[in-house]
Amino acid sequence: MNDEITGTVGEAVDLGKTAQNLLPPMGEKLETEPEVEGGFTWHIDDWFKLTEDKYVSPRFKIGDFEWDILLFPQGNHSKSLAIYLEPHAEEKVNEETGEIEYVDPDWYCCAQFTIALSKPGDDRKLHVINSSHHRFNAIDTDWGFASFIDLNQLKYPTKSRISGLLNQGQLNVSVFVRILKDPTGVLWHNFINYDSKKMTGYVGFRNQGATCYLNSLLQSYFFTKYFRKLVYQIPTSQENPNDSVVLALQRAFYQLQVSQYPLDTMELTRSFGWDNVEAFTQHDVQELNRILMDRLETRMKGTTVENKLNEIFVGKMKSFIKCVNVDYESARTEDFWDIQMNVKNLKGLKDSFENYIEVELMDGENQYAAQDYGLQDAKKGVVFESFPAVLHLQLKRFEYDFNYDQLVKINDRYEFPEKIDLSPYMDKDILKANPGPRWYELHGVLVHTGDISTGHYYALIKPGLEDQWYRFDDERVWKVSKKQVFDENFGFDRLPDDKIRTMTREQYQEYFIARHTSAYMLVYLREDKKDQILQPVTSEDVPEHVVTSVDKENRERELKEREIKEAHLYTTIRVSSMSNFIHYQGFETFPNGKSSLFSPELNSEKSMPINLKLPSKSSVRDLYKNVKECLNIPLDRDVRFWKMEYRRNGTMRLDEPLSTSLSDQTLEKALQDESTRKIPTLNIFVEEPYLDLAFLLRLQKSGLLDIEGGSMTDELIQNLRNNIGTIVLPDEVPKILDNANHQLLFVKKFDPQAQTLKGIAYCAVSQLDEVSALSKMIGEFIGAKEQIEFFEELQPGTIEPISLKDKFYAAELCSGDILSFQVPNVPLPDSFPVYKTLEEFYQYLRHRIKLRFTKSQEPTEEYVLNNDSPDNFEFWISAHAAYADVAKVVSQFTEVQPEYLKIFAVYANGKFPMKSDSFLGDYILKDFNCELTPSFEYEVLSMPLKELEQLKSMKFYWLKDSYIHYQSYEFKVTNNCTVGEFLEKIQAKIGFSDEDKGNILLWTNYNFHFNGVLSANSTLKSIGKSVFLFGRILPEELALVKQLDGMNEGDDDEEEEDISMEDEEDLAMTARNGIPKIEGRLVMVVQYFKDPENRHGISFLFNLVPGETFLKTRARLHEKFGLGQKEFSKIKLRIWYTTPNGHSFRSLQDYTDEELDKLILYNIMSNLDCIYMDHPDRLRTQSSHDRPMFIKN
């Protein structure tokens, strides 16, 4: 029913207010301007005659739209007046349907509006005003106020407020509208049904959980168009996107070019080797950028695009130290892929570049030791020799807070320009040779909004040469203004607390968002390289195999989507028959695509049911006709159509025959599910009586049919379908037994020699017969002299023996049930694995799984051999198989004895070696299914695996030049392995010289405390699992240790033991063999944070030099420790030393440098006293929120 129109409209009445009062400015944040303004007044003649629920005003044109007012005079589910504004776009009549529709179905209008109720004749004094704004469109056509004014307040005057707006029943309703321009296309957009491709020409990526950082980086890569072309040129035609990062990236890029819909990144993250946990872990854009670039650079080697990434992404910087007073300079030039710019306490990008190249003066105690010149005053700094065509700048928005022992985000305002000249930051000599500015223009901004623990990434990108920016925010893309690119992503300085307290909730929300939203990564393009970097990319640039496969997938997806839309118009029928049953191996009678045990690879095409798609208005008779035609069954042949349904145990079996009374009904009427009002997929089985076991046996006995071993073939079935009338007399052609006393059973045959379990027959049996009757028939049919024993297949993994003496009704067998038997007395095949019994084979079918094997690229230990075994292969095996069985199958592919194989289960978080006494099920997901193909790797060993497992696993940490960075190695050793032999293993792995080997100190830590030193002839037997073993080239400390133990390098004939470091003798003694003593003392260095019991890091030995002041000792400790000057200066040092009265713990933080320069630790500390370093743990175990990122493939 149309809404009732009442009253009249005309020009807006005078309310005594200016346009600015009625439609105040929306604020600077709203980047728009008015397109047109207007207003009108609806004159209601008699309010008390408005007895209907809803009324509409006549229309009034403002701009391109006709506007009216919707009024609910009785209230809209409340006791207040409800009033709404509605614009009407231009309409037309559809010539085909005769219906009225919009000329432009995508119309919209952004409008600011004010609605005023006023008392006619006294409008300037008595009026009530409400204002709002809205984006009107074809779906969201009206907007307004559900509670504009209380109805009593409208009708009756009161003293306390403006009320009584009726003048003898008359009321004026005025509307003032300001239609606004929408430069970005998304002003006040709710993004419901938003089509990025239609609005911008671009599509986004769906978020897998926490992959917005990946989505942002991919869009930045995609619009670096020259880079996209390079990626397309990497050969990938023989690769799989699930384990090839490059191919997955090529496919993602091409999808972005041609897709109409948002994409997901699951294929790409699968190629990274990531699991679901990785997809829900927020990682760092910079980290991902570097890892991915490294992988791409590696893949480009040996191709036509080798080193091409360097041409566009790599620049050069020079680190130098130049003496002030002598002519000496030490310089090193390095490549860089990106530059990390400091943000804290800096105003913007130019300040960061100045900060980056700031020169440090090395003087006083920090003088530089120049070669041939000794200690000299010097200038230390960095200059840039060249910048790449595409410059990535990483803004250091996160820093480590030592007070809170965690990362924090720097939210302060930090500006970056649209264009910047980088020549002021370059080497002056290079500028002399090639003068002029180096202009760079901003191309992309990667933004982080939130804090360190939670947040979101999106990208702002200028895709082409035209000056238009877009926001790529996961699956949505829209235009943005320059203010949204720059000002809104500079961050925001913290306001004083007293000012924050005065804010409204809305103001605080705006402040909070502004402060926590800031640029994190900037992408600049060299101005004279823009044309090359942003050159167009077409389908001709994409590898042909990528275009072919992606286009095919897109067509299939579009077809599937169209099928879903048209599903209500068609009925899907899956038709099974004897032709499928004889080819099918698995549970049930036919393959079931919905089963977790289903895999297309396991089922031949002949075993699959035929899929028919018929219009739902077709008759059941049409269905019968179509089925017979598909199976090549003559139309006059007597067959029965069984409906198949799921039983309570999840198996699909025969349910009931389709009634002949349904023949003239439509499929829609006959099959519709009353509860859902939908037509489900219909599964039917065609019973053909001339293929019944009893009839086949009769033909076989009479010599009319030769069925060798009871094996049915496609040719035999088709012959019976077409020629049964000529094989037997017409009146002998069997008919369907439409008898409630008969049940249709299916029979499967397990052939141990062929290792197959397939359908052999179905048979209509009388419930009153004994099962032995069917057993006898099967024995005769296959030519077996022994009695056939049956098992009933109840459900996947469950079979039970059936007594042959039972009658069918007593055995509770009904139509659709499956009986299986094993062919008796046949030899087993000479292959592996072999399943000897029907029960074993059923267990294999239930638990079979496909494994994918690859040869390990990097040997995990020294006992691995290189050989010519295949790089990859796949096979099916039971998930319950023992390790020995898996190894035996692998040996068939590798031609290596199984006991010399080492097998690993490979997952995203590492690979796990299988033990020789383990089972496959210990290393795969508990809820595996046939769609999963677990990855495994193998290695060929030089000794049997069982012997290798008897070796002791020893983890060793090699410290090259600091105590904060290490390389870890794992060795397999015998318990009797000496430290000297172990050193040789380390030398073979790391590759140091014999001279260095003689200067290596090996020591252990327990619970982050120094534990002891290992001497060359001692064994590793005593080192337990909870002890950490370290090694570093430390000639002075090693010499002091030997001196402390009363040995030196010449004592090779003397038995050496582990040095437990409990002896506190003075090292100033003379060595036993007369070699001059080394002056010094060994103390332990222990790291902790806040509480000395909260130890962390590596505890090590440090030598104190006689007469050395503390400042020099600290400088030497700093050099040995390996931390940067700025970070080391934050470490608080304390000493624990022995006094005549016991032990003392003393802080060195409160002393001046003058006081510390007089302190000599050698004079107050004894051997094995401690220096404590108080600072946060930089090597702490990472949490699940801080998982290290990797790309496996």
Secondary structure, 3 states (H helix, E strand, C coil): CCCEECCEEEECCCCCCCHHHHCCCCCCCCCCCEEEEEEEEEEECCHHHCCCCCEECCCEEECCEEEEEEEECCCCCCCEEEEEEEEECCEEECCCCCCEEECCCCCEEEEEEEEEEECCCCCCCCEEEEEEEEEEECCCCCEEEEEEEEHHHHHCCCCCCCCCCCECCEEEEEEEEEEECCCCCCCCCCCCCCCHHHHHCCCCECCCCCCHHHHHHHHHHHCCHHHHHHHHCCCCCCCCCCCCHHHHHHHHHHHHHHCCCCECCHHHHHHHCCCHHHHCCCCCHHHHHHHHHHHHHHHHCCCCCCCHHHHHHCEEEEEEEEECCCCCEEEEEEEECEEEEECCCCCEHHHHHHHHCCCEEECHHHCEEECCCEEECEEEEEEEEECCCEEEEEEECEEEECCCCEEEECCCCCECCCEEECHHHECHHHHHHCCCCCEEEEEEEEEEEECCCCEEEEEEECCCCCCCEEEEECCEEEEECHHHHCHHHECCCCCCHHHHHCCCHHHHHHHHHHHHEEEEEEEEEEHHHHHHHCCCCCHHHCCHHHHHHHHHHHHHHHHHHHHHHCHHHEEEEEEECHHHHCCCCCCCCCCCCCCCCCCHHHCCHHHCCEEEEEECCCEHHHHHHHHHHHCCCCCCCCCEEEEEEECCCCCEEEEEECCHHHCCCEHHHHHCECCCCECCCEEEEEECHHHEHHHHHHHHHCCCCCCHHHCCCHHHHHHHHHHHHHHCCHHHCCCCCCCCCEEEEEEEEEECCCCEEEEEEEEEEECCCEHHHHHHHHHHHHCCCCCCCEEEEEECCEEEEECCCCECCCCCCCCCCEEEEECCCCCCCCCCCCCCCHHHHHHHHHHEEEEEEEECCCCCCCCEECCCCCCEEEEEEECCCEHHHHHHHHHHHHCCCHHHEEEEEEECCEEEECCCCCEHHHHCCCCCCCCCCCEEEEEEECCCHHHHHCCEEEEEEECCCCCCCCEEEEEEECCCCEHHHHHHHHHHHHCCCHHHHCCEEEEEEECCEEEEEECCCCECCCCCCCEEEEEEECHHHHHHHHHHCCCCCCCCCCCCCCECCCCCCCCCCCCCCCCCCCCCEEEEEEEECCCCCCEEEEEEEEEECCCCCHHHHHHHHHHHHCCCHHHHCCCEEEEEEEECCEEEEEECCCCCHHHHCCCCHHHHCCCCCEEEEECCCCCCCCCHHHCCCCCCC
